[in-house]
């Protein structure tokens, strides 16, 4: 027979792909979670997870169970929060946010500053699932929110605008040929460092540049934004990034920011959630805190 502890263990293993990580999430020992998995396999008469290298890959039966089990857990949380009321000051709830490394770099510090003061025991986990999976992950409770420029997600989720953002050009303060202004000719002649992350709306930048008739010369392509300052500080590479992130990079010295000489449309950074899930008190509170921490003109 299944109890709530076994269901929690199953969902944690499914979410993390690891018995060890599931144990850390649940604040249990690894043997305890391993025993729970053994019991689940016995009760459900299925292997549920098959080891694939470092990760546990779910079986078809596990995929079928996950949707129902995650909804059961969320319904239980809703009932408890409605009966007891949600008090962030004493809650130890873990919220899961989907966002890119660049969004994490720019947005997580101000968000955690508020949470540290108002909800010191609340936990935040940042993940980067495939963008196409985000609506389903929000609906099943695998995610609480997603933050970023995610136009393909907007029509499938509830969302709120946090800011309108524009791109700027970041380069070394000691760039050998570019001074305090940047012409279109200089921009197109320069070598560029570019980010090609799966989990970001940044890929739409290249489409916008192509539509404007601008073809960049890409010298280095990386998956993470956070490596850019180290790449361009000692080279003549240029990097086109959102202005909020550029401001953070420039503060650390050795870099300068100049306006783009090519007109690129602004992007929208939004917080996304599932409309049904967003009705519960913890979820609503968390979205309100995100809007407070991250909304800019």
MIDREN-797322 format. One record per residue (C-alpha): x, y, z; residue in one letter. Coordinates in steps of 0.5 Angstrom, whole numbers, padded with zeros to 4 digits, always signed. Layout:
residues N
XYZA
...
***
This chain:
residues 297
+0000+0000+0000X
+0002+0007-0002X
+0003+0012+0004X
+0005+0020+0003X
+0012+0018+0004X
+0013+0013-0001X
+0010+0018-0006X
+0014+0024-0004X
+0020+0019-0005X
+0018+0017-0012X
+0017+0025-0014X
+0024+0027-0011X
+0027+0021-0015X
+0023+0023-0022X
+0025+0030-0021X
+0032+0029-0019X
+0034+0023-0023X
+0038+0021-0017X
+0037+0017-0010X
+0042+0021-0007X
+0040+0028-0010X
+0033+0026-0008X
+0035+0024-0001X
+0038+0031+0000X
+0032+0034-0003X
+0028+0031+0003X
+0033+0031+0008X
+0033+0024+0009X
+0039+0019+0009X
+0040+0015+0002X
+0039+0008+0005X
+0032+0011+0007X
+0030+0013+0000X
+0033+0007-0003X
+0029+0003+0002X
+0023+0007-0001X
+0024+0006-0008X
+0025-0002-0006X
+0018-0001-0003X
+0015+0003-0009X
+0018-0003-0014X
+0014-0008-0010X
+0008-0004-0009X
+0007-0002-0017X
+0010-0008-0019X
+0015-0005-0024X
+0023-0003-0024X
+0020+0005-0024X
+0027+0007-0025X
+0033+0004-0029X
+0040+0007-0028X
+0043+0010-0034X
+0050+0012-0032X
+0050+0017-0027X
+0042+0018-0027X
+0036+0014-0026X
+0032+0014-0032X
+0024+0013-0031X
+0020+0007-0034X
+0014+0008-0038X
+0010+0006-0032X
+0014+0011-0028X
+0012+0017-0033X
+0005+0015-0032X
+0005+0015-0025X
+0009+0022-0024X
+0003+0026-0027X
-0002+0023-0022X
+0003+0023-0016X
+0005+0030-0017X
-0002+0032-0017X
-0003+0029-0011X
+0002+0032-0007X
+0000+0039-0010X
-0007+0038-0008X
-0005+0036-0001X
+0000+0042+0000X
-0006+0046-0002X
-0011+0043+0003X
-0006+0044+0008X
-0004+0051+0006X
-0012+0053+0006X
-0013+0050+0013X
-0007+0053+0016X
-0005+0059+0012X
+0001+0060+0009X
+0006+0064+0014X
+0013+0065+0010X
+0016+0067+0016X
+0016+0060+0018X
+0015+0056+0012X
+0021+0051+0010X
+0018+0050+0003X
+0022+0049-0003X
+0020+0053-0009X
+0023+0051-0016X
+0025+0056-0021X
+0026+0055-0029X
+0031+0060-0031X
+0038+0061-0035X
+0045+0062-0032X
+0044+0069-0034X
+0038+0070-0031X
+0040+0067-0025X
+0046+0071-0025X
+0042+0078-0025X
+0036+0076-0022X
+0037+0071-0016X
+0041+0076-0012X
+0035+0081-0011X
+0030+0075-0010X
+0034+0072-0005X
+0035+0078-0001X
+0028+0079+0000X
+0027+0072+0002X
+0033+0072+0007X
+0029+0077+0011X
+0022+0075+0010X
+0022+0067+0009X
+0029+0065+0012X
+0027+0058+0012X
+0024+0058+0005X
+0029+0054+0000X
+0030+0056-0008X
+0032+0051-0013X
+0034+0053-0020X
+0033+0048-0026X
+0034+0049-0033X
+0029+0044-0037X
+0028+0044-0044X
+0023+0050-0046X
+0018+0046-0049X
+0017+0042-0043X
+0016+0048-0038X
+0008+0048-0039X
+0007+0041-0037X
+0012+0042-0031X
+0009+0048-0029X
+0002+0044-0029X
+0004+0038-0025X
+0008+0042-0020X
+0015+0040-0022X
+0016+0047-0023X
+0013+0053-0019X
+0015+0059-0024X
+0019+0060-0030X
+0023+0067-0031X
+0026+0069-0038X
+0024+0072-0045X
+0020+0065-0047X
+0015+0067-0052X
+0014+0060-0054X
+0011+0059-0047X
+0007+0065-0046X
+0001+0063-0050X
+0001+0056-0045X
+0002+0059-0038X
-0001+0065-0034X
+0005+0070-0034X
+0006+0077-0031X
+0011+0082-0034X
+0017+0084-0030X
+0021+0088-0035X
+0022+0090-0042X
+0030+0090-0043X
+0034+0092-0049X
+0041+0089-0052X
+0048+0093-0051X
+0055+0091-0053X
+0060+0089-0048X
+0067+0090-0049X
+0074+0090-0046X
+0075+0097-0043X
+0082+0097-0047X
+0079+0095-0054X
+0085+0097-0059X
+0080+0100-0064X
+0074+0102-0061X
+0073+0108-0056X
+0067+0111-0053X
+0063+0110-0059X
+0061+0104-0064X
+0059+0105-0071X
+0055+0100-0075X
+0061+0099-0079X
+0066+0097-0073X
+0061+0093-0070X
+0060+0088-0076X
+0068+0088-0077X
+0069+0086-0070X
+0070+0079-0068X
+0064+0077-0063X
+0063+0072-0057X
+0056+0069-0057X
+0052+0065-0053X
+0048+0059-0056X
+0044+0057-0049X
+0038+0052-0050X
+0034+0055-0044X
+0034+0062-0046X
+0030+0067-0051X
+0037+0070-0053X
+0037+0066-0059X
+0032+0071-0062X
+0038+0076-0062X
+0041+0073-0068X
+0034+0072-0072X
+0033+0080-0070X
+0040+0082-0073X
+0039+0078-0079X
+0033+0081-0080X
+0036+0088-0080X
+0041+0085-0085X
+0047+0085-0080X
+0051+0078-0080X
+0056+0078-0074X
+0063+0074-0075X
+0063+0069-0069X
+0070+0067-0066X
+0067+0063-0060X
+0061+0060-0058X
+0059+0058-0051X
+0053+0055-0047X
+0054+0060-0041X
+0053+0068-0041X
+0058+0068-0034X
+0064+0066-0038X
+0063+0072-0043X
+0067+0077-0038X
+0073+0073-0038X
+0073+0072-0045X
+0073+0079-0047X
+0076+0083-0042X
+0083+0081-0045X
+0081+0081-0052X
+0078+0085-0058X
+0072+0081-0058X
+0065+0084-0057X
+0059+0081-0054X
+0051+0083-0055X
+0048+0082-0048X
+0042+0085-0044X
+0043+0091-0041X
+0041+0089-0034X
+0047+0083-0034X
+0052+0088-0037X
+0051+0093-0032X
+0053+0087-0027X
+0059+0085-0031X
+0062+0092-0032X
+0062+0094-0024X
+0067+0089-0024X
+0072+0093-0028X
+0076+0092-0034X
+0070+0092-0039X
+0065+0098-0042X
+0058+0098-0045X
+0056+0102-0051X
+0049+0102-0055X
+0048+0098-0060X
+0049+0101-0067X
+0043+0097-0070X
+0036+0097-0068X
+0034+0091-0064X
+0027+0090-0061X
+0026+0090-0054X
+0025+0083-0051X
+0020+0082-0045X
+0022+0078-0039X
+0016+0075-0035X
+0015+0070-0030X
+0011+0064-0032X
+0006+0060-0028X
+0001+0055-0029X
-0006+0058-0028X
-0009+0053-0023X
-0003+0052-0019X
-0002+0059-0018X
-0009+0059-0014X
-0005+0056-0008X
-0003+0061-0002X
+0005+0059-0003X
+0005+0060-0010X
+0001+0066-0010X
+0006+0069-0005X
+0012+0067-0009X
+0010+0070-0015X
+0008+0077-0011X
+0015+0077-0008X
+0018+0075-0015X
+0015+0081-0018X
+0017+0086-0012X
+0024+0084-0013X
+0025+0084-0021X
+0020+0089-0023X
+0023+0095-0027X
+0021+0100-0031X
***
